[in-house]
Amino acid sequence: MHLVQGNVQLTTGKVQLLHPNHQITQKKSQRGARATYLPDDFELTPERRAVAEAHGVPAAATFERFCDYWRAASGQRARKRDWVATWRNWCRTEADRSRGNRSSDGETDPYFRDLAEGLARADH
């Protein structure tokens, strides 16, 4: 039997007092992989190309910008736990930028629509 409650750990036949931060460090270790910098062997695979194309962005140019950006970045901000997910997010963001003020569902962003309508009324 193994039970941790507060600062006490009960294991069959033993009682131990734990450091107050034990629960925090235990949670961190349960999160999984550590964050890393963009790996040198991170390549534009057919799967990554398909993600870019599905979002309507040019795969090779987008991938080059992605790699240049993350290789030039420094510190904690440049470390990610899931580079494939970071690539998917990058492609979505690039697609949103290329649509200008349109939202990801193709509709004009309500803020810009309301602004345009207000300006049109003000002109009359």
Secondary structure, DSSP 8 states (H G I E B T S, - for coil): -EEEETTEEEETTEEEE--TTHHHHHHHHHT-S--B---TT----HHHHHHHHHTTS-HHHHHHHHHHHHHH--SGGG-BS-HHHHHHHHHHHHHHHHTTTB-TTSSB-HHHHHHHHHHHHHH-
